[in-house]
Amino acid sequence: MIKILKARMLKGVVSRHIGRSVERRAESAGSRLKPLIVKKFGRSLNIRQVDTGSCGACVSEIIASNNPVYDLQRFGINFVASPRQADCLLVTGPVSRNMLVALKKTYEAMPEPKFVITCGDCALDGGMFKGSYYTAGPVREILPVALHIPGCPPSPLAIVEALLDFLSK
């Protein structure tokens, strides 16, 4: 415990403050998102997230989208553990060869109707892993992608706003 306190004192505060304008934008987008989700799904939107070999930055931002500032669950978005309960597959990272079969099986296990969202530049075209012997290519060459959320990594607000734009169409 002393070691942890000492490290904390030496490093100081390592998180950054999120301004009220970001909170307001997230609240505004979320309040418009919730009725769209109810209208299109009749309930909440259940997402199964699969990391196919990313560096972890996109996953960290997805986790942050569930923190008290953004709190996607209050807008009707739930992350589920089973693809059998999912409406949507959210893929991060370039598709590594050892995750190719698992990704396809996850998609096949989802009930219809279903759609795929890619998150981050690596899922779009391989990002910094593009052309590597270890990757099977971008997600769009493996599964039908309905939405791409750009960024490296995209912020939680960008994720919320991309979902809002997509579901508005």
Secondary structure, 3 states (H helix, E strand, C coil): CHHHHHHHHHHCCCCCCCCHHHHHHHHHHHHHHHHHHHHHHCCCEEEEEEECCCCCHHHHHHHHCCCCCCCHHHHCEEECCCHHHCCEEEEECCCEHHHHHHHHHHHHHCCCCCEEEEECHHHHHCHHHCCCCCECCCHHHCCCEEEEECCCCCCHHHHHHHHHHHHHC
